[in-house]
């Protein structure tokens, strides 16, 4: 099976990177990194590719699974059955939102939501192994942006040290397969008995700076790399815009 970089290169075809990159909203060097699999493409770039190539099957782009081209709507219950695409308003002025009558469960992985809450402040707590429930994510998206669905866990955040990027009551998706620290990225980590989410940055002396986005209320501090345990990288978060 080809890599996602190979598939991006296939879509570009004979178009020079200099001409293709502006259409995709990135630089030619970014295109080169994606095509050589030095970097994983982000969701925005992949969405742009599907706009440029509307005939392409998103599943093929994300996973390499054939067919490459979109499949026409088939019999009800088929794996490739398409959802209706039009949102309408009925005669009473009510919005009619299309529903997927026969969802394909093979298209989704179910990620556990841990009962324990991550602290984005200064508090500490004991992690629980209890699971509140499972939430569905498309396999094609997970395959494109994560190390493995088996490495993923959802956790809720408390505290405002990462405000405004991540706020209290947000839910974060943690990839525990990404423990190698990349400069400036956000990680879930444990320092002594405190579990938190912070940005991490290397110091010249080999120590790690633990940085909050809410710099007015939370100062950055240093930690010896041996004293902290990286649980994984935060790769996605969601937020409810109404009170719970």
RAURRA-V83201 format. One record per residue. N is the residue number from 0. RES is the residue in three letters. OMEGA is omega in radians with two decimals (none if undefined). NEAR is the number of other C-alpha atoms within 12 Angstrom. Layout:
# RAURRA-V83201
n->N res->RES omega->OMEGA near->NEAR
n->N res->RES omega->OMEGA near->NEAR
This chain:
# RAURRA-V83201
n->0 res->UNK omega->-3.12 near->13
n->1 res->UNK omega->3.05 near->19
n->2 res->UNK omega->3.11 near->25
n->3 res->UNK omega->3.06 near->35
n->4 res->UNK omega->3.08 near->29
n->5 res->UNK omega->-3.10 near->26
n->6 res->UNK omega->3.07 near->33
n->7 res->UNK omega->3.12 near->41
n->8 res->UNK omega->3.10 near->26
n->9 res->UNK omega->3.13 near->21
n->10 res->UNK omega->3.14 near->31
n->11 res->UNK omega->3.11 near->27
n->12 res->UNK omega->-3.11 near->15
n->13 res->UNK omega->3.13 near->12
n->14 res->UNK omega->3.13 near->17
n->15 res->UNK omega->3.13 near->17
n->16 res->UNK omega->-3.11 near->26
n->17 res->UNK omega->3.14 near->19
n->18 res->UNK omega->-3.06 near->17
n->19 res->UNK omega->-3.05 near->26
n->20 res->UNK omega->3.13 near->27
n->21 res->UNK omega->3.11 near->20
n->22 res->UNK omega->-3.10 near->22
n->23 res->UNK omega->3.08 near->29
n->24 res->UNK omega->3.12 near->23
n->25 res->UNK omega->3.09 near->24
n->26 res->UNK omega->3.11 near->18
n->27 res->UNK omega->3.10 near->21
n->28 res->UNK omega->3.08 near->19
n->29 res->UNK omega->3.08 near->26
n->30 res->UNK omega->-3.13 near->38
n->31 res->UNK omega->3.13 near->25
n->32 res->UNK omega->3.10 near->22
n->33 res->UNK omega->-3.07 near->29
n->34 res->UNK omega->3.13 near->27
n->35 res->UNK omega->3.13 near->20
n->36 res->UNK omega->3.04 near->20
n->37 res->UNK omega->3.08 near->16
n->38 res->UNK omega->3.03 near->19
n->39 res->UNK omega->3.11 near->29
n->40 res->UNK omega->3.12 near->33
n->41 res->UNK omega->-3.05 near->26
n->42 res->UNK omega->-3.13 near->23
n->43 res->UNK omega->3.13 near->17
n->44 res->UNK omega->-3.13 near->27
n->45 res->UNK omega->3.10 near->35
n->46 res->UNK omega->3.12 near->22
n->47 res->UNK omega->3.10 near->24
n->48 res->UNK omega->-3.12 near->33
n->49 res->UNK omega->3.02 near->27
n->50 res->UNK omega->3.14 near->18
n->51 res->UNK omega->-3.09 near->20
n->52 res->UNK omega->-3.05 near->23
n->53 res->UNK omega->3.14 near->18
n->54 res->UNK omega->-3.03 near->19
n->55 res->UNK omega->3.06 near->29
n->56 res->UNK omega->-3.12 near->29
n->57 res->UNK omega->3.14 near->35
n->58 res->UNK omega->3.10 near->31
n->59 res->UNK omega->-3.13 near->32
n->60 res->UNK omega->-3.05 near->40
n->61 res->UNK omega->-2.95 near->37
n->62 res->UNK omega->-3.06 near->28
n->63 res->UNK omega->-3.12 near->25
n->64 res->UNK omega->3.11 near->23
n->65 res->UNK omega->0.12 near->19
n->66 res->UNK omega->-3.14 near->17
n->67 res->UNK omega->-3.13 near->22
n->68 res->UNK omega->3.10 near->20
n->69 res->UNK omega->3.12 near->22
n->70 res->UNK omega->3.09 near->21
n->71 res->UNK omega->3.13 near->16
n->72 res->UNK omega->-3.12 near->14
n->73 res->UNK omega->-3.10 near->13
n->74 res->UNK omega->3.10 near->12
n->75 res->UNK omega->3.13 near->15
n->76 res->UNK omega->3.12 near->16
n->77 res->UNK omega->-3.14 near->18
n->78 res->UNK omega->-3.06 near->19
n->79 res->UNK omega->3.08 near->26
n->80 res->UNK omega->-3.12 near->20
n->81 res->UNK omega->3.04 near->24
n->82 res->UNK omega->3.01 near->22
n->83 res->UNK omega->-2.97 near->15
n->84 res->UNK omega->-3.02 near->11
n->85 res->UNK omega->3.02 near->12
n->86 res->UNK omega->-3.03 near->13
n->87 res->UNK omega->3.03 near->15
n->88 res->UNK omega->-3.09 near->12
n->89 res->UNK omega->-3.05 near->10
n->90 res->UNK omega->3.11 near->8
n->91 res->UNK omega->-3.14 near->8
n->92 res->UNK omega->3.13 near->8
n->93 res->UNK omega->3.12 near->10
n->94 res->UNK omega->3.12 near->12
n->95 res->UNK omega->-3.09 near->15
n->96 res->UNK omega->-3.11 near->14
n->97 res->UNK omega->3.13 near->14
n->98 res->UNK omega->3.11 near->14
n->99 res->UNK omega->-3.03 near->16
n->100 res->UNK omega->-3.07 near->13
n->101 res->UNK omega->-3.10 near->18
n->102 res->UNK omega->-3.12 near->19
n->103 res->UNK omega->-3.07 near->20
n->104 res->UNK omega->3.08 near->17
n->105 res->UNK omega->-3.12 near->16
n->106 res->UNK omega->-3.01 near->23
n->107 res->UNK omega->2.89 near->20
n->108 res->UNK omega->-3.09 near->24
n->109 res->UNK omega->-3.03 near->22
n->110 res->UNK omega->-3.10 near->28
n->111 res->UNK omega->3.00 near->28
n->112 res->UNK omega->-3.12 near->27
n->113 res->UNK omega->-3.13 near->26
n->114 res->UNK omega->-3.13 near->21
n->115 res->UNK omega->3.09 near->25
n->116 res->UNK omega->3.06 near->35
n->117 res->UNK omega->3.09 near->45
n->118 res->UNK omega->2.98 near->38
n->119 res->UNK omega->3.07 near->44
n->120 res->UNK omega->-3.08 near->31
n->121 res->UNK omega->-3.07 near->25
n->122 res->UNK omega->3.11 near->22
n->123 res->UNK omega->-3.13 near->21
n->124 res->UNK omega->3.11 near->20
n->125 res->UNK omega->3.11 near->18
n->126 res->UNK omega->3.08 near->21
n->127 res->UNK omega->3.07 near->15
n->128 res->UNK omega->-3.12 near->14
n->129 res->UNK omega->-3.13 near->16
n->130 res->UNK omega->3.13 near->19
n->131 res->UNK omega->-3.09 near->18
n->132 res->UNK omega->-3.11 near->15
n->133 res->UNK omega->-3.10 near->19
n->134 res->UNK omega->-3.03 near->21
n->135 res->UNK omega->3.01 near->24
n->136 res->UNK omega->3.12 near->26
n->137 res->UNK omega->3.11 near->25
n->138 res->UNK omega->-3.08 near->27
n->139 res->UNK omega->3.13 near->28
n->140 res->UNK omega->3.13 near->31
n->141 res->UNK omega->-3.14 near->32
n->142 res->UNK omega->-3.09 near->31
n->143 res->UNK omega->-2.96 near->35
n->144 res->UNK omega->-3.09 near->34
n->145 res->UNK omega->3.10 near->33
n->146 res->UNK omega->3.10 near->21
n->147 res->UNK omega->3.10 near->21
n->148 res->UNK omega->3.13 near->29
n->149 res->UNK omega->-3.12 near->19
n->150 res->UNK omega->-2.97 near->27
n->151 res->UNK omega->3.05 near->35
n->152 res->UNK omega->3.06 near->43
n->153 res->UNK omega->3.07 near->39
n->154 res->UNK omega->3.07 near->43
n->155 res->UNK omega->-3.07 near->35
n->156 res->UNK omega->2.95 near->38
n->157 res->UNK omega->3.13 near->28
n->158 res->UNK omega->-3.01 near->30
n->159 res->UNK omega->-3.09 near->29
n->160 res->UNK omega->3.12 near->32
n->161 res->UNK omega->3.07 near->36
n->162 res->UNK omega->0.11 near->25
n->163 res->UNK omega->-3.07 near->17
n->164 res->UNK omega->3.10 near->26
n->165 res->UNK omega->-3.03 near->37
n->166 res->UNK omega->3.11 near->29
n->167 res->UNK omega->-3.11 near->30
n->168 res->UNK omega->3.00 near->26
n->169 res->UNK omega->3.05 near->33
n->170 res->UNK omega->-3.10 near->32
n->171 res->UNK omega->3.05 near->38
n->172 res->UNK omega->-3.06 near->40
n->173 res->UNK omega->3.06 near->40
n->174 res->UNK omega->-3.08 near->33
n->175 res->UNK omega->3.04 near->27
n->176 res->UNK omega->3.12 near->25
n->177 res->UNK omega->-3.13 near->26
n->178 res->UNK omega->3.08 near->24
n->179 res->UNK omega->-3.03 near->22
n->180 res->UNK omega->3.00 near->30
n->181 res->UNK omega->-3.01 near->18
n->182 res->UNK omega->3.01 near->18
n->183 res->UNK omega->-3.14 near->20
n->184 res->UNK omega->-3.08 near->27
n->185 res->UNK omega->-3.09 near->38
n->186 res->UNK omega->2.88 near->42
n->187 res->UNK omega->-3.08 near->42
n->188 res->UNK omega->3.07 near->39
n->189 res->UNK omega->3.03 near->30
n->190 res->UNK omega->-3.00 near->28
n->191 res->UNK omega->-3.12 near->19
n->192 res->UNK omega->-3.11 near->17
n->193 res->UNK omega->3.06 near->26
n->194 res->UNK omega->-3.02 near->33
n->195 res->UNK omega->2.94 near->46
n->196 res->UNK omega->-3.08 near->50
n->197 res->UNK omega->2.93 near->48
n->198 res->UNK omega->-3.12 near->35
n->199 res->UNK omega->-3.14 near->36
n->200 res->UNK omega->3.13 near->28
n->201 res->UNK omega->2.99 near->23
n->202 res->UNK omega->-3.13 near->17
n->203 res->UNK omega->-3.12 near->9
n->204 res->UNK omega->3.11 near->12
n->205 res->UNK omega->3.10 near->13
n->206 res->UNK omega->-3.11 near->19
n->207 res->UNK omega->3.01 near->30
n->208 res->UNK omega->3.13 near->27
n->209 res->UNK omega->-2.87 near->38
n->210 res->UNK omega->3.02 near->33
n->211 res->UNK omega->3.05 near->36
n->212 res->UNK omega->3.08 near->28
n->213 res->UNK omega->-3.00 near->22
n->214 res->UNK omega->3.14 near->20
n->215 res->UNK omega->-3.06 near->14
n->216 res->UNK omega->-3.07 near->17
n->217 res->UNK omega->-3.14 near->20
n->218 res->UNK omega->3.03 near->18
n->219 res->UNK omega->3.09 near->22
n->220 res->UNK omega->-3.12 near->20
n->221 res->UNK omega->3.03 near->24
n->222 res->UNK omega->3.02 near->24
n->223 res->UNK omega->-3.08 near->20
n->224 res->UNK omega->3.13 near->24
n->225 res->UNK omega->-3.08 near->14
n->226 res->UNK omega->3.14 near->16
n->227 res->UNK omega->3.14 near->28
n->228 res->UNK omega->3.14 near->26
n->229 res->UNK omega->3.11 near->34
n->230 res->UNK omega->3.14 near->32
n->231 res->UNK omega->-3.12 near->38
n->232 res->UNK omega->3.04 near->38
n->233 res->UNK omega->-3.05 near->43
n->234 res->UNK omega->-3.08 near->32
n->235 res->UNK omega->3.00 near->30
n->236 res->UNK omega->3.11 near->25
n->237 res->UNK omega->-3.06 near->20
n->238 res->UNK omega->3.02 near->20
n->239 res->UNK omega->-3.12 near->14
n->240 res->UNK omega->3.04 near->10
n->241 res->UNK omega->-3.13 near->7
n->242 res->UNK omega->3.09 near->8
n->243 res->UNK omega->none near->8
